[in-house]
Each structure stands twice: as structure tokens, then as C-alpha cells.
Amino acid sequence: MTVKPFHLLAAVASLFLTTSASIADHPGRKSLADKHGPAGIAGDHVHEKGEWMVEYKYMNMYMEDNRIGDRTVSDSEAIAFGATSSPMTNRMAAPTQMTMEMHMTHVMYGATDNVTLYTMFMLPSLTMDHIRGPMNPAGAGTEFTTHNSGFGDTALGALLRLYSTERCDWILNLGGSVPTGDIFRTTSTPTGGMMSQPLPYPMRLGSGTFNARPGMTVRYFADQWGWGGQVQSDLPMGKNYRDYRLGAEVRLNTWTQYLVCDAFALSLRGEHVWRDNIDGADPQTPDAGISTNVESFRGGYWYNLGIGGQLNWKGNYLNLEIVPTLAQDLGGIQLETDYSIIASWSRAF
């Protein structure tokens, strides 16, 4: 799958041109527990002129077992696959599981009633377990763990409310990210201290590139139900100093929320994710070593289902989702995603 940035922007422009330009904000219905989308959604609301919002968000994604396309394989199969795959891989090691934690601080400010500025600072913590392959000098079949943490890339942008009524919002996200996350750290753990090598692509803290992140959100609020839809992209521009760029990504989300009472809502969200392979290559990531070094083994398709709740209590907004991955079709051989947990607290003032 190849993401066409100009096609995406044309679709956004078409949505704008076919939508009435009149804006009449009636906040009553949209101030209840479903005023924000589920925890896995961002860029779905704006703030009044002069209003600030601060948010802390936590995400934990858990991945275990390798998958070839849509088929789960054992650790021994992952090693054996590497001997016959093109390119050959997993000769030094194969990943067996990974935990990705992300701590995020999100700040929003209403520049006008219809334009909200935002920035988000991210602190990822990545842990990956492995089994050593047949060419590893530390001994085939033994296990090891690598870890990396620090500052990630910084997101920033503006949310433009294109159309609003008492029941409906159309919001354009003109966002992007700057490469504040480290993309090159080395470790000698895989070889038991015998030699140092760079951490593979999934263990790096950022993209190394400036990325465009345009998106569009539409929301509708009925008396006790709410619906939303969002397309959000991540489009790297150019290549980083290691001579590669991460694959372009598009996410399509739709969700439903039900107001149990004014202060509490339940949500159900479906998410499609398409991601391209890496373009280019870091010269110090040999494909034969491990599958997480292989640029053509990074793309795929994922379908996630988010089940959550939202609580609007005394000015504090609490949001929680449990997100199992129900389907995935991965390029080459990769760790499969099992589930994510996303939780946040926010307050506007």
C-alpha cells in the first residue's frame, strides 16, 4: 500500500468545499461526557478563545509472537523462516515479544473560537525480548532483552473548526512533528558484550524526519448517542541523517459513544491502520542479523477494536480504552500486536 499525500489533501479540500461555511457554536450538548472521543483519538475537539487544556496520556502496547502475513508462527519457525526468506534474516536473533510504553503531555490553547493550537511531548519506553539465532557468538537458543527510553518526536499543529452546529462538528487537523527523538543508539547485549551494534528500527525513539500529519474529524451528537469518524495520516518528508524514512501511515477511525448519564459515557471504536515499509536503509542495520532490521518487513495492515469509557467529573476528564488487535496482515515476518491500553486525564481552564 502506497500512501498518496496529495490525494489525501485533495480529499480534505473536497470535504471543506462541500461543507457549509457558516459556524454557529452551541456548546450545551457538546459539553457532556462524550465531548471528547475515545482515549485513542486526538484532534477531535477545539476550545473557546483563551481556553487552555492540559492532558496526560499513557499508552501501553503489547506484542508477542511472530507473524508471517496473517499467520502466527513459533520462535523456532521464526528462526527457520529467516534462513529461506528474501532477504535472509534472523541469523543473529529473532524478536519474541515487545512492550511499548508511551507517556504523553498534551497542551491545547484556543487562539480563536474556531482555531485551537496544540503541542504534544512524548516519552517512549521500549523493551524487546529475543532469542539468539544460529550465527550468534553468544550461543544459539539463549535469550536476551534490550531496552531504550527517552524523548520522542514532538507533535504540534492547529485544529480548524470548519463547520459547527449544536449537534455537529467538522475539524481539520493541520499537524506535524519535529524530530526530537533519538534514532541511533548502540548496544552490545545481543552478542553478550562481544560487539556493539545499533538498535533496530522498532527500538528507536523517533523518526528522524519532519513529518506532515494532516487529518479530518467529523462528529455528530444525538440526545443520548454520539458518533465520530476520523482520518489521520503520518507522512515523513525527506530522509533522516541515517539515510531512511519510516513508512507513511494512514489511520481510519469510526466510533460510537453512549451517554449513561451526563457525566459518564461508554465508547466502542474501530480502527484501520495501513503502514508502508521503510524507504532507504541505515547502513549499519544488516538484514541477515534480525528481522527488525529489514526495511521491507515493516509495513502491513491492522484492525483494532477499542472498548472504553469517559468520565467528566468536577472539571476533570478521565478517558480509558482497552484495544485488542483483531486482525493483522504483516509484510515479511514481524511481531504481531496483541492489545493496547490507553488512559488519559485532562483539565481545561
Order of alpha helices (4+ residues) and beta strands (2+ residues): alpha-beta-beta-alpha-beta-beta-beta-beta-beta-beta-beta-beta-beta-beta-beta-beta-beta-beta-beta
